[in-house]
Amino acid sequence: MEKIIFQEEQKGNQAWLTIVLIISLFSVITPFAYGIYSQEVLQKPFGNNPASTGTLIAIGLTAVIIIGTANLLLVRMRLKIKVTNEALWICFPPLKRWKKITPEMIHHYEIRTYNAHREFGGHGLKRTRKSGASYTIGGNVGLQLYFVGGKKFLIGTQKKQALEYAMRKLMTGESQDGL
């Protein structure tokens, strides 16, 4: 049975995501609501080539659904890291499922400071030729994995010392109790 040595869940800055959600929804709803109001209440065509009220409603609802879904995905994003005595597990729901990384896959690792924008083009799920892949939510400290095949993978963390301890235990084959 796998023992959990380390566990971390990071969430994005929810305040700015909420503001983005509200602004984007209002910026989509406002012109369509005004167009419907103009055509139905004021009895004036909306625009130079006016669409029917039904078309305005359909396009407006479609835009709200698309923007709402994108914002919901942003708000629900998490970075989950778990180190057991057998493997490193990483998950980025709702976009990615749990990924298992065993010690045999890892050539070496290090905890390091990184610049998300310079190295990966920002936080999130990123991949570049030079820097490899990264899963980050925020901050500038991460677990850099160097795989046996030469690929690199960076995982952001807010608990660098605890993750470093857990990785040392995983890579040396020691259990949490030292048995």
Secondary structure as UniProt FT lines:
FT   STRAND          4..11
FT   HELIX           14..40
FT   HELIX           53..76
FT   STRAND          78..84
FT   STRAND          88..92
FT   TURN            93..95
FT   STRAND          96..101
FT   HELIX           103..105
FT   STRAND          106..113
FT   HELIX           116..120
FT   STRAND          124..128
FT   TURN            129..131
FT   STRAND          132..136
FT   STRAND          141..147
FT   TURN            148..149
FT   STRAND          152..156
FT   HELIX           160..172
FT   TURN            176..177
//
